[in-house]
Amino acid sequence: MALLIDSRDLAGLISVEDAIDAVRKGFTDQGNAPSFSAPKTRIQYEDRRITVHPGGCPSLEVSGMFIHAERFTFKGDAQQYNGAGRRVYVAYNSETAELRAIIVGSLPIYPFDTFEESFGTETSITSAVGTDLIARSDCKVLGLYGTGLQARRHLVAMSTIRPIEEVRVYSRSAENREKFVAEMKTHCDLDIRGVDNPQDVAIGADLICCATNTNVPALYGEWLSPGQHVTSIVNSTKGVKEQAGLAKTRREIDDEVVRRADMILVNIREQSIVEEHGDLCEPIEQGITSWDDIVELGEILTGKTKGRTSDEQITLFKQNSDQGVGFMGLAGLACDIAESKGIGIEI
Ligand SMILES: NC(=O)c1ccc[n+]([C@@H]2O[C@H](COP(=O)([O-])OP(=O)(O)OC[C@H]3O[C@@H](n4cnc5c(N)ncnc54)[C@H](OP(=O)(O)O)[C@@H]3O)[C@@H](O)[C@H]2O)c1
């Protein structure tokens, strides 16, 4: 018997810590069994698109996919959604091949997400898994680019994995910054303030997080200093570039960030290769770095390669798209909670 679960029924039952642990386990399985995962696949017609994230986690006994559909548009230099349907998890028992659950909707991990805004909650959790692996353990100052949905979630996720005391945030609109600061102060007991200049986010921060929807760099490498960590979430697809008529591939960080990074981490390299992500492909084309020098989450989690080796290193986590293995880790967690609480309809 499988369960049909409305993700809203899990509200208040999934902590940020447990979600991070579940995604970490998913990527550990990916490192142990890379052939049981594949990059997300996206098909697109004009501004319509469907994205499928397949993956399997044998140690968690879950495999399947996460699927979603959007209509998207561009306003100035930023991507926006004209429509985004509810996400769907399809989770099988990887060992028996029986269907375990269909979960409708992104998981309700953060208390401030309204139902209309409730997609993409998983992204900040993946960001936290990678950041936790390579950022210095004593990061206290968080520099944040963006004041939207992902920025809110990244603030909470980053302050869950590190002893953050101070947050500096920049986005282009002063009104958005003020609103963000006022709102997030009600959720986090932190010194949160907006800054007028983007470089004031990065200079002096321990941990820098780019959680924007920009097409052009928000963070420049000339602002970085030794010991800092950068996490960046914008990725581009060939389809988005063509549809938006962009002259250049989307970027969130400039080449100098990549040049100055002593180590670069991604979710899985293949994702950026097939989608030609600008933040990595353009510096690679110029010889600034190479795929051989870029490591994957699963490789560090399984001890196949090292992460940060000194407090002086600048590290970069290019969070190059949530993966099926992370979603399946979360699906396993959601199924366990639903089964123990009697949530969902048997189908
Ligand atoms: N890696 C992944 O797995 C993954 C998954 C899902 C989504 N994403 C990314 O997340 C993005 C959507 O984020 P969202 O839902 O948070 O969007 P959102 O709610 O529309 O917020 C986007 C924010 O970016 C800010 N922004 C735009 N340009 C900026 C710049 N140059 N400097 C600083 N801030 C800037 C905007 O504020 P102002 O207008 O005030 O500047 C706004 O606050 C998507 O574009 C996608 O690329 C990544």
The ligand as a MOL file (V3000), in Angstrom:
LIG
                    3D

  0  0  0     0  0            999 V3000
M  V30 BEGIN CTAB
M  V30 COUNTS 48 52 0 0 0
M  V30 BEGIN ATOM
M  V30 1 N 20.4000 25.8890 -7.3830 0
M  V30 2 C 19.1660 25.4520 -7.3230 0
M  V30 3 O 18.9400 24.2540 -7.0850 0
M  V30 4 C 18.0030 26.3830 -7.4990 0
M  V30 5 C 16.7010 25.8890 -7.3270 0
M  V30 6 C 15.6290 26.7700 -7.4450 0
M  V30 7 C 15.8620 28.0980 -7.7690 0
M  V30 8 N 17.1620 28.5600 -7.9430 0 CHG=1
M  V30 9 C 17.4200 29.9650 -8.2990 0
M  V30 10 O 16.7380 30.8040 -7.4300 0
M  V30 11 C 16.2160 31.9040 -8.2020 0
M  V30 12 C 14.8750 32.3240 -7.6820 0
M  V30 13 O 15.0450 32.7820 -6.3920 0
M  V30 14 P 13.7930 33.3240 -5.5900 0
M  V30 15 O 12.6850 32.3580 -5.6270 0
M  V30 16 O 14.3430 33.7650 -4.2720 0 CHG=-1
M  V30 17 O 13.3770 34.5710 -6.4740 0
M  V30 18 P 12.6700 35.8850 -5.9790 0
M  V30 19 O 11.7940 35.6280 -4.7900 0
M  V30 20 O 12.1020 36.5150 -7.2010 0
M  V30 21 O 13.8890 36.7780 -5.4470 0
M  V30 22 C 14.9550 37.1310 -6.2390 0
M  V30 23 C 15.7580 38.1700 -5.4850 0
M  V30 24 O 16.9560 38.5010 -6.1840 0
M  V30 25 C 17.1910 39.8940 -5.9810 0
M  V30 26 N 18.1480 40.3260 -6.9760 0
M  V30 27 C 18.0240 40.3380 -8.3290 0
M  V30 28 N 19.1480 40.8100 -8.8870 0
M  V30 29 C 20.0180 41.0770 -7.8720 0
M  V30 30 C 21.3510 41.5480 -7.7930 0
M  V30 31 N 22.0390 41.8620 -8.8940 0
M  V30 32 N 21.9430 41.6980 -6.5810 0
M  V30 33 C 21.2640 41.3620 -5.4590 0
M  V30 34 N 19.9930 40.9070 -5.4530 0
M  V30 35 C 19.3790 40.7590 -6.6500 0
M  V30 36 C 15.8020 40.5120 -6.0400 0
M  V30 37 O 15.6790 41.7280 -5.3230 0
M  V30 38 P 15.7430 43.1720 -6.0340 0
M  V30 39 O 14.7220 43.1640 -7.1170 0
M  V30 40 O 15.4620 44.1020 -4.9030 0
M  V30 41 O 17.1420 43.2920 -6.5450 0
M  V30 42 C 14.9900 39.4560 -5.2570 0
M  V30 43 O 15.0540 39.7440 -3.8920 0
M  V30 44 C 15.9840 31.3900 -9.6040 0
M  V30 45 O 16.2740 32.4260 -10.5150 0
M  V30 46 C 16.9220 30.2300 -9.7170 0
M  V30 47 O 18.0400 30.5940 -10.4980 0
M  V30 48 C 18.2150 27.7270 -7.8060 0
M  V30 END ATOM
M  V30 BEGIN BOND
M  V30 1 1 1 2
M  V30 2 2 2 3
M  V30 3 1 2 4
M  V30 4 1 4 5
M  V30 5 2 4 48
M  V30 6 2 5 6
M  V30 7 1 6 7
M  V30 8 2 7 8
M  V30 9 1 8 9
M  V30 10 1 8 48
M  V30 11 1 9 10
M  V30 12 1 9 46
M  V30 13 1 10 11
M  V30 14 1 11 12
M  V30 15 1 11 44
M  V30 16 1 12 13
M  V30 17 1 13 14
M  V30 18 2 14 15
M  V30 19 1 14 16
M  V30 20 1 14 17
M  V30 21 1 17 18
M  V30 22 2 18 19
M  V30 23 1 18 20
M  V30 24 1 18 21
M  V30 25 1 21 22
M  V30 26 1 22 23
M  V30 27 1 23 24
M  V30 28 1 23 42
M  V30 29 1 24 25
M  V30 30 1 25 26
M  V30 31 1 25 36
M  V30 32 1 26 27
M  V30 33 1 26 35
M  V30 34 2 27 28
M  V30 35 1 28 29
M  V30 36 1 29 30
M  V30 37 2 29 35
M  V30 38 1 30 31
M  V30 39 2 30 32
M  V30 40 1 32 33
M  V30 41 2 33 34
M  V30 42 1 34 35
M  V30 43 1 36 37
M  V30 44 1 36 42
M  V30 45 1 37 38
M  V30 46 2 38 39
M  V30 47 1 38 40
M  V30 48 1 38 41
M  V30 49 1 42 43
M  V30 50 1 44 45
M  V30 51 1 44 46
M  V30 52 1 46 47
M  V30 END BOND
M  V30 END CTAB
M  END
